[in-house]
Amino acid sequence: MQESQVKIKYLKVDKNTEWLSYQRKLPKELLGKAKHLGIKGTLVRPLDLTLGSSTAKITAAIEACNDWRDRVIRFLKATSAGSVSKSTAYKDGKAWLEARGIQQGSLLGVDPMSPEFDAILENALGIYENQHHKDWQRSYPEADRMPEAYA
């Protein structure tokens, strides 16, 4: 792809290399909730493509990232477990974890009794790690509990 030939929305080029990534902001009305859940206001995701890739490959990768962003938005908008199917909860929850920098399988092979296990959970869930504790609402009076479908 020649940079001067085609302009693709949400495409970010690393100035030091030719690697491409996706970059797109979340809707303004969700920024507060996103920040509270540990998600940055601008979602960035590597495309695993370079400037030499075809426009068709880049466009397809951008579309896949737009679908991922939609799942993150759906997760942020979800208000009750009854409104989310198990399949949707899985996909949206996975997108949320990826937005927080946690990849699927991060706990594989990690001893549940180790500090590393606790650190991964804390990074993944943030304040929601202990949302079922009786004093959680007192500790986070401004926060809503994560819907049960995601918990």
GISULRA-V406162 format. One record per helix or strand of 2 or more residues. SS is the DSSP state (helix for helix, strand for strand). FROM is the first residue (numbers start at 0). TO is the last residue. If there is no record, write none. Layout:
SS:FROM:TO
SS:FROM:TO
This chain:
strand:10:12
strand:18:24
helix:27:35
strand:41:49
helix:54:76
helix:80:82
helix:85:98
helix:114:129
helix:135:138
